[in-house]
């Protein structure tokens, strides 16, 4: 018979899943079964803050870049694409690190998430 403590997802898998949407990260912070685990809390908080940052950056880029039309549409598209690529690569690095059991701390956001993990 399987050990009841060993069933379900590992903390590494839960930490990685938390990065897929802010709703899932919030779910892991709200459910007692998961929010007592510092590793899961760290990745859920970092995911929430990263999503807020990425959405805010996208909003700012959409509303600010049109003022720089003098640079040319191609240059603006390249800048927006680079910002999206950097955000995607950071997200991917966070997911892979969580799966491997590492706490990759994003600048500024990571330190705050680490503090919240042990509250």
N, C-alpha and C positions, 0 to 999 in steps of 0.2 A: 504494500500500500504506500502511496506517495506521501511524503512528509507535507503536512498542510502549510508549514512555514515556507516551503520551497516552491509552491505553485504560484502561477501568475508571472507577470513581467518583472524583469530585474530593474534595479534602480537605474542602470545604464540605459536600458531601453526606454524607460519612462522619461528620463532626462532628455533623450533625443526626441521623443515624440512631442515633448513640450514645445519644441521649436516650430512645429508645423503650423499652428495658428495660435493667436492670443487666447482664443476661447478654450483650447485644450490646456494651455498654461494656467489660465485662471481656474479651470476645473481641478487641476492638480493642487492648486493652492487652497481651494475651497473644501475639498474632501479630506476628512481627518486621516483616512488610511494613508494618504500620500503626503499631506502637509506636515507630518511629523518627521519626515526624512530630510536631513539637511542637504543631501545631494540633489534630491528632487526639487526642493525649495529653491536652491541656487539656480538651477537651470530654468525653472519656471519663472522666477523673477527676472533673470537675465533675458529670457525670451520676451516677456512682456515689455520690458524697457527697450529692447532692440526693435521690436515691432513698432512701438510708439515713435522711436527715433526714425526708423525707415519710412513710416507713413508721413511723418512730419517733413522729412527731407524731400520726399516725393511731392508733397503739397507745395513746399517752398519752391522747388524747381519748376513746377508747372506754372506757378504764378510769377516767378522772378525772371526766368529765362526769356520770356517774350520781350522784356525791356532791353535785352542785348541782341536784338535782331541785326544790328549793324555788324555783328561778328559773322553772320551768315547762318542759314538754316543748317547746313551740314556740320558746322562747328558746334552748334547747339545740340544737334542730335548726337554727336560724338560725346560731348560732355554728359548729356543725360544717360547715354548708354554706358559710359564708364562708371557713373555713379551707381547705376543699377547693377552692373557687373561686380563692383566692389561689395555692394550690399549682399548680393547673392553668394559671393565667395566667403564672406564673413559668416553668413548664415550656415553655409555648408560646412565650414570649419567647426562651428559650434556644434552642429549635429554629429559630425564624425568624432569630435573630442568627447562628447557626452557618451556616445556608444562605446568608446574605448576607456571610459572611466576616468577621464581627465576633466579638470575644471579650467577650461580656457576662459580667462577673464578678458572681456572686451574692455578697452580703455574707458575709464570713468564709470561706466555701467557695471562692469564686473565687480569692482570693489563694493559698490552699494548692494549688489545682489548677494555678495558673500556675507555682508553684515546681516542682511535679512534672512539668510539661510539658518543662522544660529540664534535668531530671536525667539 
